[in-house]
Amino acid sequence: MADSRAATVADLTVRLARRDEIGLLAQFNAQLIRDERHENAMSTVELGERMREWLADDYRACLFETKGGPIGYALFRDLPECVHLRHFFVVPERRGIGLGQRAFHRMRAEFFAVDKRVLVEVLAWNASGLRFWKGLGFGERYLGLQLPAASEPSTP
């Protein structure tokens, strides 16, 4: 098992996504929303349209791939004060073997300005996400709170 894990991690590639891959990015985004238990109710088609708009503006997307095909993605933009990493996703069946860590390090080395901090936002109830980012050296910076509208269900 350790040998196949090493081969999988070694085979990982990180590249900029192409415009014709927006459908795949939207599918990954829908899975990310479900995994995070986010309240976003957009359909995959709507997520694809939003992704198309973001990529036409100032965002870039990377795909993470192994020999078996795509296993995740990230969406980020370069801001004057930081790199804002808006989405980061690895399919559930490929988590916990170092692929996410390797993907982040490769993406940072190839696409992020070395003199800028990286900002990620993690939903408060996403314990595995918090562990992942803290394991990469991220530290807490602020705590955002919200009061739902009277018509909205409370968040988990």
C-alpha positions in Angstrom: 0.0 0.0 0.0 2.8 2.4 0.8 4.4 1.9 -2.6 1.1 2.6 -4.4 0.6 5.7 -2.3 4.0 7.0 -3.1 3.5 6.4 -6.8 0.1 8.2 -6.7 1.6 11.2 -5.0 4.6 11.2 -7.3 2.3 11.1 -10.3 0.3 14.1 -9.3 0.3 17.0 -11.7 -1.1 20.5 -11.2 -2.0 22.6 -14.2 -4.2 25.5 -15.1 -7.7 24.4 -16.2 -8.9 25.1 -19.7 -12.1 26.8 -20.6 -13.5 23.5 -22.0 -13.2 22.0 -18.5 -15.7 24.3 -16.8 -18.2 21.5 -16.5 -15.8 19.4 -14.6 -14.9 22.3 -12.3 -18.6 22.9 -11.7 -19.1 19.2 -10.8 -16.1 19.4 -8.3 -17.6 22.7 -6.9 -20.9 21.0 -6.3 -19.2 18.2 -4.4 -17.2 20.7 -2.4 -20.4 22.5 -1.5 -22.0 19.2 -0.3 -18.9 18.1 1.6 -18.7 21.5 3.4 -22.4 21.5 4.1 -22.5 24.9 2.6 -25.9 26.5 2.2 -25.4 27.3 -1.5 -28.3 25.8 -3.5 -27.0 26.5 -7.0 -27.3 23.8 -9.6 -24.3 22.4 -11.4 -25.3 24.4 -14.5 -25.4 27.6 -12.4 -22.1 26.8 -10.7 -20.6 26.4 -14.2 -21.9 29.8 -15.3 -20.5 31.4 -12.1 -17.2 29.6 -12.7 -17.1 30.9 -16.3 -17.7 34.5 -15.0 -15.0 34.2 -12.4 -12.5 32.8 -14.9 -13.3 35.6 -17.3 -12.6 38.1 -14.6 -9.6 37.7 -12.3 -9.7 34.1 -11.0 -7.7 31.2 -12.2 -8.4 27.5 -11.7 -6.0 24.6 -11.4 -6.8 20.9 -11.9 -5.1 18.2 -9.9 -4.5 15.0 -11.8 -2.9 11.6 -11.4 -2.5 8.9 -14.0 -6.1 7.9 -13.2 -7.5 11.3 -14.2 -8.6 14.5 -12.4 -8.9 14.2 -8.6 -9.5 17.8 -7.6 -9.2 21.5 -8.3 -8.5 24.9 -6.8 -9.8 28.4 -7.6 -7.7 31.4 -6.7 -7.0 35.0 -7.5 -4.1 37.3 -7.0 -5.0 40.4 -4.9 -2.7 43.3 -4.0 -2.3 42.1 -0.4 -2.5 38.3 -0.8 -3.5 35.3 -2.9 -7.1 34.4 -2.2 -7.6 30.7 -2.4 -11.4 30.5 -2.8 -11.9 26.8 -3.5 -9.7 23.8 -2.8 -11.0 20.3 -3.4 -9.8 16.7 -3.6 -12.3 13.9 -4.3 -13.1 12.1 -1.0 -11.7 8.7 -2.1 -8.3 10.3 -2.7 -8.0 12.2 0.6 -5.7 11.4 3.4 -2.7 10.1 1.4 -0.9 13.4 0.8 -2.3 14.4 -2.5 -3.9 17.6 -1.2 -0.8 18.7 0.5 1.3 18.0 -2.6 -1.2 19.8 -4.8 -1.1 22.9 -2.6 2.7 23.0 -2.5 3.0 22.6 -6.3 0.3 25.2 -6.9 2.0 27.6 -4.6 5.4 27.1 -6.2 4.1 27.5 -9.7 1.3 30.0 -9.6 1.5 32.1 -6.4 3.7 35.1 -5.8 6.3 34.1 -3.2 6.2 37.4 -1.4 2.4 37.2 -0.7 0.5 35.5 2.0 -2.2 33.0 1.1 -5.7 33.4 2.5 -8.2 30.6 2.8 -11.6 30.6 4.4 -12.9 27.5 6.2 -16.5 27.1 7.4 -16.5 26.9 11.2 -18.0 23.4 11.3 -15.5 21.9 8.8 -13.2 20.2 11.2 -11.3 18.2 8.6 -10.7 21.3 6.5 -9.4 23.2 9.5 -7.0 20.3 10.3 -5.8 20.2 6.7 -5.0 23.9 6.5 -3.5 24.1 10.0 -1.3 21.0 9.0 0.0 23.1 6.2 1.0 25.9 8.5 -2.0 28.2 8.2 -3.0 30.0 11.3 -6.3 31.6 12.4 -6.6 35.3 11.4 -10.1 36.3 12.1 -13.5 34.8 13.0 -16.5 35.8 10.8 -19.9 35.5 12.3 -23.4 35.8 10.7 -26.9 36.2 11.8 -29.2 34.3 9.4 -32.3 36.0 8.0 -35.5 35.1 9.9 -36.5 33.0 6.8 -33.3 31.0 6.7 -32.6 27.8 8.6 -29.6 28.1 11.0 -26.3 26.7 9.8 -24.9 23.4 11.2 
